[in-house]
Amino acid sequence: MGTNIGPVLQPPPVRPTAPVAAPKKRGTGWIWVIFLALAAAAGYRYYPQVTQGASKSDKSGAEKSPGKRAAQVVPVVAAVSKAGDLSIFLTGLGSVTAYNTVTIRSRVDGELINVAFTEGQLVHQGDLLAEIDPRPFEAQLNQLEGMLARDTAMSENAKLDLKRYEQLASQGVISRQQLDTQSASVHQYDGTIRSDQGQIENVKLQISFTHIYAPITGRIGLRLVDQGNIIHATDQTGLATITQLQPIAVLFNLAQDYLPQVMAKWNGGQTLPVEAWDRDLKKKLAVGKLLTIDNTIDAATGTARFKAEFPNDDNSLFPNQFVNARLLVDTRRGVVIVPSAAIQRSPATAFVYVVKDDQTVEMRNVVPGPVDGDNASIDSGLRAGENVVIDGVDKLQQGSKVEARVVGAGSKGGEKTRPGDTR
């Protein structure tokens, strides 16, 4: 049996393929162009900063060089030291107090029929201030005077009867008891007359109270009651208030540390002047003298209370006004005086900058003395007539070249000085 073999499948012929070309590389030249452009731009921006910084460093180096710094001229303000007297004041906050303050009140009840003063008027002791209707008291006075006349007549009749009883009793006509009874009646009428006289004096006194007079000399305040009102002796407000202005007192406090210095002068019998200045220490209001010192120290504040007296002829001081009281305790004679701003302090010493003739400054150590406001005394280290720098010292050192504008001693930049606390 033969085997039938089908046709044999042959694989398809392989077609020859063309060789694959390698991928072409893209050009990188444009990347380098962009990079160089960015680098050029950065260099363009950075170069001026580098050159400018170099110039600044060169300038700062030039400024820091000793030769060029010494040649720089510094503008300053200087003042001339002078020889004179320096008053030493102790300053404390105080208030003006009237020596006497009186509230005018009525002592009787009645209608106010006349107000004889003007608000704010300066009244003198004994001036009429107000009147109260006296007619009710005058009517009462007439009644009491009539009672006195009646009782006086009855007393005289009793005395005549007593004389008759004495004659009858001597003759034995009446008993001794009747005589004693009549004598007692006479004494009783005498007592009634005295009572009537006392009531009359009381009513007359009430009538005098209807005229109100100024008890002291001073300035009267605002009227508190108008004419036509009914006023009473028990009213608390009163009619007005009078305050004594001449003389007037100032109460002020000073630290207890100053007490020994003040007491030494006070116990020696010296009159210590006191000046009253306004609250800003710009205007002197009045000059007086120390009157007394309190006997205790305030434990809460550590201060003692002082009382000064001022004539106040121009009425520059007013009750309850706040002032700065300046107590003169000493005067330094013939000392060198400079503005306080001229004195500089270091941890070791005090010094001033003295302007020499060659327009350079010398840093000179000094021994400062007491200070009075914007003026300070120099105990040693400075002579009168030398110029000291008072403004611009922060830019100076030994040997600095300056351009000095000189102003008078005791002022700074032409400004008016004012006193302050003494240290």
TIZATI-530042 format. One record per residue (C-alpha): residue in three letters; y, x, z. Coordinates in Angstrom, 3 decimals. Layout:
<rs>
  code        c2        c1        c3
   ala         Y         X         Z
...
</rs>
This chain:
<rs>
  code        c2        c1        c3
   met     0.000     0.000     0.000
   gly     3.014     1.576    -1.088
   thr     6.129     1.723     1.047
   asn     9.269     0.310    -0.408
   ile    12.093     2.493     0.648
   gly    15.568     1.042     0.065
   pro    18.406     2.939    -1.162
   val    19.689     5.614     1.203
   leu    23.288     5.212     2.362
   gln    25.389     8.297     1.803
   pro    28.543     9.014     3.759
   pro    31.766     8.554     1.837
   pro    33.089    11.678     0.378
   val    35.690    13.393     2.439
   arg    39.006    13.600     0.716
   pro    40.864    16.827     1.121
   thr    44.099    16.359     3.174
   ala    47.276    18.304     2.771
   pro    48.194    20.755     5.587
   val    50.514    19.242     8.268
   ala    53.816    21.071     8.436
   ala    55.058    22.216    11.888
   pro    58.061    20.196    13.338
   lys    61.400    21.678    12.646
   lys    63.408    22.910    15.644
   arg    66.725    21.151    16.232
   gly    69.839    23.330    16.237
   thr    71.309    24.238    19.761
   gly    74.646    25.563    18.603
   trp    76.578    22.436    19.557
   ile    75.430    22.811    23.195
   trp    76.956    26.249    23.407
   val    80.154    24.950    21.868
   ile    80.481    22.268    24.596
   phe    79.680    24.783    27.348
   leu    82.322    27.226    26.150
   ala    84.900    24.431    25.921
   leu    84.254    23.375    29.533
   ala    84.454    26.971    30.712
   ala    87.765    27.438    28.935
   ala    89.191    24.285    30.495
   ala    88.076    25.358    33.976
   gly    89.607    28.754    33.474
   tyr    92.845    27.215    32.304
   arg    93.085    25.100    35.502
   tyr    91.962    27.851    37.866
   tyr    94.101    30.691    36.580
   pro    97.534    29.271    37.699
   gln    96.151    28.548    41.184
   val    94.871    32.070    41.530
   thr    98.117    33.587    40.360
   gln   100.164    31.210    42.569
   gly    98.010    31.992    45.617
   ala    98.368    35.664    44.938
   ser   102.134    35.326    44.786
   lys   102.187    33.333    48.052
   ser   100.039    35.905    49.776
   asp   102.347    38.593    48.495
   lys   105.370    36.703    49.873
   ser   103.746    36.066    53.249
   gly   102.739    39.643    53.425
   ala   106.302    40.608    52.683
   glu   107.587    38.266    55.396
   lys   105.153    39.655    57.905
   ser   106.111    43.179    57.178
   pro   108.214    44.583    60.054
   gly   110.896    45.941    57.828
   lys   111.672    42.678    56.065
   arg   111.428    40.524    59.223
   ala   113.966    42.667    61.009
   ala   116.326    42.292    58.120
   gln   116.188    38.460    58.248
   val   119.322    36.833    59.737
   val   118.671    33.966    62.193
   pro   121.468    31.394    62.741
   val   121.956    30.654    66.469
   val   124.460    29.036    68.796
   ala   125.825    31.197    71.592
   ala   128.068    30.653    74.612
   val   130.298    33.002    76.550
   ser   129.299    33.691    80.128
   lys   132.196    33.408    82.537
   ala   133.008    34.200    86.122
   gly   133.987    31.251    88.278
   asp   133.131    28.952    91.139
   leu   129.985    26.817    90.963
   ser   129.794    23.718    93.126
   ile   126.354    22.888    94.480
   phe   125.683    19.141    94.585
   leu   122.769    17.090    95.846
   thr   122.317    13.959    93.747
   gly   120.668    10.746    94.846
   leu   120.514     7.180    93.596
   gly   122.540     4.786    95.760
   ser   124.124     1.368    95.918
   val   127.591     0.224    96.904
   thr   127.747    -1.810   100.120
   ala   130.700    -3.743   101.491
   tyr   131.729    -2.864   105.032
   asn   132.032    -6.564   105.892
   thr   130.785    -9.664   104.134
   val   131.759   -13.073   105.520
   thr   130.535   -16.482   104.386
   ile   133.263   -19.055   104.928
   arg   131.830   -22.168   106.627
   ser   133.343   -25.210   108.236
   arg   132.988   -25.620   111.992
   val   133.668   -29.366   111.925
   asp   132.568   -32.296   109.813
   gly   134.989   -34.026   107.509
   glu   136.480   -34.408   104.065
   leu   137.724   -31.283   102.274
   ile   141.274   -32.249   101.338
   asn   142.658   -28.897   100.174
   val   141.280   -25.677    98.666
   ala   144.010   -23.068    99.027
   phe   142.362   -20.103    97.280
   thr   141.543   -19.110    93.719
   glu   138.134   -17.770    92.805
   gly   138.174   -13.975    92.692
   gln   141.458   -13.777    94.595
   leu   142.232   -10.877    96.901
   val   142.955   -12.566   100.233
   his   144.368   -11.054   103.395
   gln   143.365   -11.699   106.946
   gly   145.011   -14.908   108.198
   asp   145.565   -16.501   104.757
   leu   144.884   -20.247   104.575
   leu   141.720   -20.941   102.569
   ala   140.944   -24.636   103.024
   glu   141.905   -27.789   104.967
   ile   139.730   -30.589   106.309
   asp   141.049   -34.088   107.038
   pro   142.317   -33.876   110.677
   arg   143.091   -37.580   111.217
   pro   139.843   -38.527   112.993
   phe   140.418   -35.732   115.486
   glu   144.069   -36.633   115.957
   ala   143.075   -40.225   116.783
   gln   140.561   -38.957   119.309
   leu   143.250   -36.744   120.798
   asn   145.565   -39.711   121.303
   gln   142.793   -41.607   123.040
   leu   142.046   -38.761   125.407
   glu   145.678   -38.217   126.217
   gly   145.927   -41.922   127.180
   met   142.924   -41.566   129.456
   leu   144.531   -38.527   131.036
   ala   147.725   -40.446   131.711
   arg   145.780   -43.267   133.330
   asp   143.720   -40.992   135.498
   thr   146.822   -39.049   136.490
   ala   148.519   -42.242   137.677
   met   145.446   -43.279   139.672
   ser   145.298   -39.832   141.214
   glu   148.936   -40.011   142.330
   asn   148.352   -43.461   143.873
   ala   145.313   -42.163   145.729
   lys   147.349   -39.277   147.130
   leu   150.018   -41.679   148.430
   asp   147.337   -43.800   150.093
   leu   145.919   -40.672   151.654
   lys   149.266   -39.895   153.317
   arg   149.422   -43.446   154.758
   tyr   145.846   -43.192   156.034
   glu   146.667   -39.945   157.766
   gln   149.547   -41.589   159.692
   leu   147.408   -44.584   160.611
   ala   144.547   -42.418   161.681
   ser   146.860   -40.369   163.928
   gln   147.950   -43.625   165.601
   gly   144.335   -44.739   165.960
   val   144.790   -47.762   163.737
   ile   142.022   -46.812   161.272
   ser   138.820   -44.923   161.728
   arg   138.272   -41.351   160.726
   gln   135.728   -42.492   158.163
   gln   138.309   -44.417   156.180
   leu   140.559   -41.360   156.095
   asp   137.715   -39.162   154.748
   thr   136.811   -41.739   152.107
   gln   140.385   -41.796   150.820
   ser   140.502   -38.007   150.747
   ala   137.322   -37.946   148.658
   ser   138.842   -40.446   146.216
   val   141.793   -38.077   145.704
   his   139.435   -35.201   144.870
   gln   137.484   -37.462   142.528
   tyr   140.586   -38.293   140.536
   asp   141.458   -34.610   140.374
   gly   138.066   -33.956   138.787
   thr   138.569   -36.775   136.310
   ile   141.918   -35.328   135.279
   arg   140.376   -31.917   134.715
   ser   137.652   -33.499   132.574
   asp   140.278   -35.289   130.534
   gln   142.185   -32.082   130.033
   gly   139.020   -30.295   128.915
   gln   138.263   -32.972   126.364
   ile   141.813   -32.781   125.097
   glu   141.551   -29.009   124.683
   asn   138.259   -29.443   122.827
   val   139.762   -31.947   120.397
   lys   142.752   -29.686   119.837
   leu   140.316   -26.901   119.040
   gln   138.523   -29.163   116.547
   ile   141.863   -29.929   114.936
   ser   142.532   -26.195   114.588
   phe   139.156   -25.843   112.862
   thr   140.329   -28.210   110.153
   his   142.461   -25.322   108.862
   ile   140.209   -22.484   107.666
   tyr   141.789   -19.011   107.504
   ala   140.508   -15.721   106.071
   pro   138.881   -13.691   108.856
   ile   139.070   -10.382   106.912
   thr   140.923    -8.868   103.989
   gly   138.842    -8.786   100.836
   arg   137.917   -10.370    97.557
   ile   136.798   -13.990    97.671
   gly   133.967   -15.096    95.430
   leu   133.161   -18.293    93.581
   arg   133.928   -21.640    95.211
   leu   130.765   -23.454    96.268
   val   132.339   -26.780    97.382
   asp   134.974   -28.809    95.554
   gln   137.900   -30.685    97.034
   gly   137.057   -34.248    98.100
   asn   133.513   -33.511    99.275
   ile   132.324   -34.237   102.788
   ile   131.312   -30.993   104.453
   his   129.430   -30.423   107.683
   ala   129.251   -27.669   110.247
   thr   125.495   -27.406   109.612
   asp   125.847   -26.691   105.865
   gln   124.086   -23.431   104.936
   thr   125.866   -22.636   101.680
   gly   129.418   -22.486   102.998
   leu   132.627   -22.713   101.013
   ala   132.792   -19.175    99.573
   thr   132.115   -15.539   100.433
   ile   134.616   -12.766   101.197
   thr   133.635    -9.117   100.745
   gln   135.697    -6.221   102.007
   leu   136.415    -3.763    99.159
   gln   138.823    -1.295   100.781
   pro   137.331     0.848   102.155
   ile   133.804     0.494   100.845
   ala   130.536     2.304   101.515
   val   127.752     3.804    99.407
   leu   124.195     4.125   100.723
   phe   122.024     6.748    99.001
   asn   118.807     8.656    99.623
   leu   118.097    12.378    99.510
   ala   114.838    14.273    99.948
   gln   114.088    15.338   103.483
   asp   113.949    18.988   102.341
   tyr   117.755    18.964   102.050
   leu   118.311    17.735   105.616
   pro   118.534    21.183   107.295
   gln   121.162    22.328   104.796
   val   123.221    19.162   105.178
   met   122.841    18.931   108.955
   ala   124.033    22.527   109.362
   lys   127.291    21.618   107.611
   trp   127.533    18.230   109.347
   asn   127.000    19.603   112.858
   gly   129.564    22.302   112.155
   gly   132.231    19.628   111.807
   gln   132.748    20.065   108.065
   thr   133.868    17.134   105.926
   leu   131.379    16.855   103.077
   pro   132.837    15.304    99.895
   val   130.764    12.725    98.030
   glu   131.319    11.710    94.402
   ala   130.188     8.393    92.926
   trp   129.117     8.531    89.252
   asp   127.883     5.800    86.948
   arg   124.192     5.307    86.242
   asp   124.241     7.629    83.203
   leu   126.073    10.418    85.053
   lys   128.806    10.386    82.432
   lys   131.795     8.992    84.327
   lys   133.024     9.789    87.816
   leu   134.016     6.544    89.547
   ala   135.375     7.591    92.935
   val   135.558    10.389    95.504
   gly   134.898     9.873    99.198
   lys   133.308    11.586   102.153
   leu   130.032    11.540   104.028
   leu   130.279     9.088   106.918
   thr   126.925     9.317   108.676
   ile   123.224    10.113   108.329
   asp   120.438     7.774   109.340
   asn   118.314     8.672   112.360
   thr   114.909     8.306   110.664
   ile   113.115     9.459   107.517
   asp   111.359     6.957   105.320
   ala   107.697     7.938   105.574
   ala   106.822     6.181   102.317
   thr   109.298     8.121   100.161
   gly   110.023    11.216   102.257
   thr   113.766    10.635   101.993
   ala   116.620    10.220   104.453
   arg   119.419     7.694   104.102
   phe   123.055     8.762   103.889
   lys   126.218     6.661   104.090
   ala   129.475     7.668   102.421
   glu   132.906     6.076   102.665
   phe   135.295     5.585    99.728
   pro   138.915     4.347    99.888
   asn   138.349     2.398    96.633
   asp   142.071     1.910    96.048
   asp   141.502     1.137    92.359
   asn   138.532    -1.186    93.048
   ser   136.294     0.946    90.839
   leu   133.341     0.336    93.169
   phe   131.805    -3.112    93.507
   pro   129.331    -4.403    96.115
   asn   125.661    -4.015    95.114
   gln   126.624    -1.691    92.228
   phe   124.097     1.061    91.450
   val   125.652     4.539    91.352
   asn   124.642     8.179    91.509
   ala   125.998     9.779    94.674
   arg   126.631    13.535    94.503
   leu   126.997    15.267    97.865
   leu   128.821    18.613    97.768
   val   127.016    21.000   100.121
   asp   128.242    24.419    98.977
   thr   130.470    26.268    96.503
   arg   129.461    29.658    95.063
   arg   132.590    31.741    94.549
   gly   133.032    34.275    91.733
   val   129.567    33.988    90.194
   val   128.551    34.447    86.546
   ile   128.073    31.014    84.976
   val   126.160    30.255    81.770
   pro   124.777    27.063    80.218
   ser   121.382    26.144    81.628
   ala   119.915    26.193    78.111
   ala   120.484    29.957    77.900
   ile   117.947    30.740    80.626
   gln   114.402    31.166    79.311
   arg   111.354    31.611    81.505
   ser   108.125    33.493    81.100
   pro   105.188    33.683    83.502
   ala   106.618    36.879    84.954
   thr   110.406    36.560    84.869
   ala   113.489    34.744    83.629
   phe   115.517    36.156    80.746
   val   118.353    35.468    78.323
   tyr   119.102    36.607    74.801
   val   122.386    38.536    74.751
   val   124.231    38.845    71.424
   lys   125.489    42.402    71.015
   asp   128.422    43.632    68.942
   asp   126.162    44.585    66.006
   gln   124.956    40.965    65.750
   thr   121.534    41.721    67.148
   val   120.041    40.206    70.267
   glu   118.781    41.870    73.394
   met   116.203    40.169    75.600
   arg   117.497    40.818    79.128
   asn   115.819    39.916    82.409
   val   118.068    38.049    84.861
   val   117.879    36.585    88.354
   pro   119.020    32.943    88.110
   gly   120.881    31.245    90.926
   pro   121.578    27.567    91.709
   val   121.945    25.106    88.846
   asp   124.485    22.289    88.612
   gly   123.703    20.027    85.679
   asp   124.263    21.986    82.451
   asn   125.743    24.989    84.284
   ala   123.663    27.700    85.913
   ser   124.645    30.747    87.936
   ile   123.243    34.244    87.379
   asp   122.844    36.389    90.484
   ser   122.132    39.619    88.599
   gly   121.348    40.926    85.131
   leu   124.397    39.599    83.242
   arg   128.132    40.255    83.192
   ala   130.941    37.819    82.579
   gly   132.176    37.794    78.971
   glu   128.819    38.433    77.316
   asn   127.513    36.025    74.687
   val   124.164    34.391    75.394
   val   122.093    32.333    72.950
   ile   121.754    28.668    73.885
   asp   120.215    27.274    70.686
   gly   117.694    28.837    68.291
   val   115.917    31.028    70.861
   asp   112.474    30.034    69.530
   lys   113.087    32.164    66.431
   leu   114.218    35.307    68.250
   gln   112.682    38.451    69.560
   gln   114.008    41.773    70.750
   gly   116.386    43.246    68.133
   ser   116.534    40.205    65.841
   lys   119.517    40.021    63.510
   val   121.515    36.837    64.164
   glu   124.480    34.911    62.878
   ala   125.997    33.490    66.055
   arg   128.327    30.523    66.320
   val   130.027    30.881    69.702
   val   131.002    27.817    71.730
   gly   132.580    27.543    75.168
   ala   130.466    28.083    78.250
   gly   129.288    24.910    79.924
   ser   128.722    23.074    76.631
   lys   125.976    22.991    74.059
   gly   126.861    22.539    70.443
   gly   130.258    21.188    71.380
   glu   128.763    18.301    73.319
   lys   130.381    17.194    76.544
   thr   128.437    18.223    79.613
   arg   127.551    15.941    82.456
   pro   126.299    16.697    85.954
   gly   122.706    16.297    86.957
   asp   120.365    17.010    89.807
   thr   120.729    20.302    91.622
   arg   117.605    22.372    91.866
</rs>
